[in-house]
């Protein structure tokens, strides 16, 4: 399961995702993005792609705080549950987004420890992860966007280190994913496929990534 991810090629976001208004101020390169943090996502508004900032993880409307993001791991949504669970079903029908990323981390569990791995797509350094979004209003009446990343089973490239991976949307399917009117279930499942064989590379990284405060290019280096 995706636990953290990295997005550091900020200067390439405008051209890669055809963002007419560019990247919002405050979006900076990150090598260790955690659940519950603010993250950039790409939506389609009136036929135009725009980038907005949302919190990574869903929160139910009656929640008093964001603790449930970690308690129930609402920063990910399983393809097996996404059309059946109330929290996800409305969003998958009409509130889909792209979550740009350069790569992501998973923890491989051994007998006595968690071993971190960094996974990337071969020859595609900047990709779009499949996201769904919603909103939450806190006790002060402030409304925030919330995003969850959709996961499916891992392919053979990385199944030895993780059982699940985020959905990586192919570039030619991104517009269909963003189209709020495109709610045909079979078409959406066609997009939410397991990553093609031999499309991913993974390497072990240092334990520094476990720290919530760590953030730098050294985190993605192989050890």
Secondary structure, 3 states (H helix, E strand, C coil): CEEEEEECCHHHHHHHHCCCCCCCCCCCCEEEEECCCEEEEEEEECCEEEEEEEEECCCCCCCCCCCHHHHCCCCEEECCCCCCCHHHHHHHHHCEEEEEECEEEEEEECCCCEEEEEEEECCECCEEEEEEEEEEECCCCCEEEEEEEEEEECCCCCCCCCCEEECEECHHHHHHHHCCCCCCHHHHHHHCCCCCCCCEEEEECCHHHHCCCCCCHHHHCCC
